[in-house]
Amino acid sequence: MMSSAAPGVPELLRVGCAGWSLSRSDRGAFGAGDSVLQRYATRLPMVEINSSFYRPHQAKTYARWAASVPEGFRFAVKLPREISHERRLRDAMQPLERFLEGALELGGKLGPLLLQLPPSLVYDTVTAGAFLRGLRARTQADVACEPRHPSWFTADVDALLSAHGIARVAADPARVPAAAIPGGDRTWSYWRWHGQPQIYRSAYDEPTLAHLARQLLAEADAQRPAWFVLDNTALGHATGNALHLQALLQENEHA
């Protein structure tokens, strides 16, 4: 993995947000740029593209985004809801191929792909196995899966995900206790925090972020790359929390 954009943060750790909008209160903390994405990339080393879940982007759009950010910057990209929510992983190879045709234009700046599953999707070994085999036949990119039905949080599911090199997201709020910690392929991890007590709306406080910083540093100490995404964007708290977490990582790394 290339060096993090944040000096003093271990290279294996990347902190970013779901989308690159900058809240009014945090804009002054970011550098100059010709676009909001360029400004965002002056302080944070990764971003999660969520808009790809709702609508397709042209290949040239991904290529333009990649060309506008520093060499060490990375994009995580969320798979379309047609795959996860509408087709529910069945007969999904055509939309998957269309998605990959665009996302792969990010080139070397492509980070993990994110597969977020609907809360109602019960784990089925045959369906999940067939989808993951088809996915791996089409790309070897890192993939993180965020299941939300309790049936996905078992040793058998973790073994299946691990066999395909897929990390299970560590999520907050966690729908079941196991959802709070990384699973699947444990050679790396992907974390998505959505805000508490109000999902998407609440900011995280100092003690919570300090505890999280220690968890992430433990991942780096174990030589496991970790990607951390803040999705509490509705009231603009994600960027402030991301910058604060970076500062805590810097302080703890040098403590």
N, C-alpha and C positions, 0 to 999 in steps of 0.2 A: 504494500500500500504506500502511496506517495505521502509526503509530509502533510500534516494538518496545516490549515491556514491560520491556526491560532498559536502563536508562539508560547512555548511553555506547556502546552497540552501534549500528552503522549501521542505519538504518531498513529497508534492503533485506535484512537478514539476520535469520533467525528460527531459533532453536535449540530443540529439544524432544526428547521421548522417544516411544517406541512404548507408549502407555498412560500413565496418570497415577498409578500406584502410587508411593509414596514409601518408599524404603528407610529402615530404622530409623536408620542412621547419618546420613542427610541430612535427616530430618524437621525438625530444629531450624533449618535454613537457610530454611525456608519460613514464610510468614506464616499468620495465622489464617484460618479459613473454616468454613462449616457442612458442607462435604464435602471429601473428598480432592481432588477436581477443583478446588474453589475454592482450596484451599491451594496446589496445584500452580501454579495460574494467578497466584499472587502473585509468582512468580519467573521463570517461563518463558512465552514468548509464543505457543507453539503446542504442539499434541499431535497424534499420529497415532493415530486410532481403529483398532485392529487387530481388535477383537472382531467388527466387521462382516464380516470375512472368514469367520468361523465360524458366525455366526447373525445373523438379521435383527433390527434394532431398530425399534421402533414410531416413527412420525413424532413422537409426543408426547415420546418419550425424547430425540430429537435436539433438539427445541425446548426441553426442560427444561435440557439441557446448555448450549445457547446462552445461555439466560437467566441462567445461574449464573456466567458469567465476564465479565471486563471487556470494554469495547467493542473494544479493540484486539486481543483474543485471537483465534486462528484454529485451526480443526480441519481436519486432513487426514483423509481417510476411505478405508480400504482396500476395494476392490471384493470382492464375495463369491467364495469359491472355486468356487461353482457355475458362475460365468462363466468363470473362468480355468483351473481345474483339472478340473472335471467336464465342462463343455461344450467347454472348450478353444477358446473364442471363437466357436464355431459355434452358430447358432440361439440366441443369448444375449440377444436384445432384451427378452424378457418379464422375465427376472430382473433385467436392467439397469434396466428401468423401475420395477420394485418397489423396487429399491435406491435409485434416485434420488428416488422419492416420499418416502422417509424422510429421506435425507441432505440434501436441499434445504431441509428444515425448519430447518437451521442458519442459513439466511438469509445475512446479510452476514458472519457468522462462519465461513462455509465457506471453507476454503483449498483446496489441490489434492486431487484424487482420485488414489488410488494403485492401479495395476493391476500386481500381481506375478504373473509367469508361472511355471509349473512348469519345473524344469530339463530335463524331457524334451520340452518343446514346441518343435519345430523350426519355424523361420520359414517361412511359406507366404504368398506375396504376395497371393493371392486371399482367403484367410481373414482375414489381418490387415487388408487394405484394406477388406473388407466390414464387419468389426467396427468399425473406426475411423470409417467413414462413418456407420454406424448410431449410434455413440456421439455423434458431433458433430451429428447430426440431433436429438438429445435433450438435449444440454447443451453450453454453451460454457464450463463450468468448466475451470480449469486441471487438466490430467491429467499424471501422471508414470507412466512404464512401467518396470518392473524386469524385463527379460528375463534368463533365466539359461542358455539354450542358446547355444553359441558362434555359431550361424548368424544370430543377431540383431545381431551386432556388425560391420556392414558399412556402407559409404557409402549403399547403396540403402535399407537399413532406416532409417538416420538421415534420409534425404531424405523417406521416407514419413511418419515420425513428425513431422518438422518441418513438413511440409505440413498436418498436422492440429493443429499447435500443441502437440504432446506432447513433453515432456522425457523423455530416457532417464536413468534414475537412475544416479548415481555410487555404486557399492556397494563395501563392504569387509566381508569378504574379496572380492576380485574373481576371478571364475571364469576370465576371460581378461583380459589387460592393459587392453583398451579399456573393460572394465566399471568400472574405477576412476575414470574421468573422465566428466563429463557429456556427453550426446549428444542427438540429436534436435533439438528446438527449443532453440537456445542463447540465446534472449532471457531465459531464467531457468533455474534448476537446482534439482534435488532430490537430496539425498544421504542414503543410508541406510547406517549403519555398524553391523554386527552383532556386533562383538567379535573380537579376535584375541589369542592363537592359537586359543582355544576359542570357536567361534561361539556367540553369545548369552550367554556366561558370562564372558569375559575383560574386564577393564578396559583402557582405553587409557592409555598413560603420557604423561608431560609432553612429551617431544620430539615424539611423534606428534601430540598435540593442538596444540602450538605450530605445527608445520608446517601442520596443517589450518587453523588460524586465519589464517595468511598466505594460504592458497588462497581462503578465504571472503572475506577482505578484498579480494583481487584481483577477485573477482566483483562486490563492491559498488562498487569503483573503476570497473569497466566498466559500471556502472549495470544490472547484471543481478541481480534478486532471487534469493536463494538460501534454500532451506529445508533444514535439517540435522536429521536424526532419528537418535537413538541407540537401537538395538534390543538392546543387551547387557543385557537386563533380568533374566535368569534368576537371577543372584546379586545383583541390586540395584545394579549399577554405573552404570546409565544416568543417573540423576539427578545423581550426583556428577560424572560426566564432563561432563554438560551444563552444570552450574554452573561447572565449571572452564573449559570452552571459552568460556563467556560472559565470564568474567573475563579470559581471554587476549585476546579480541576487544576488550574495553574498554581493556586496556593497550596493545595494538598500535595501536588507533585514535588514541590520544593520545600515542604515542611520537614 
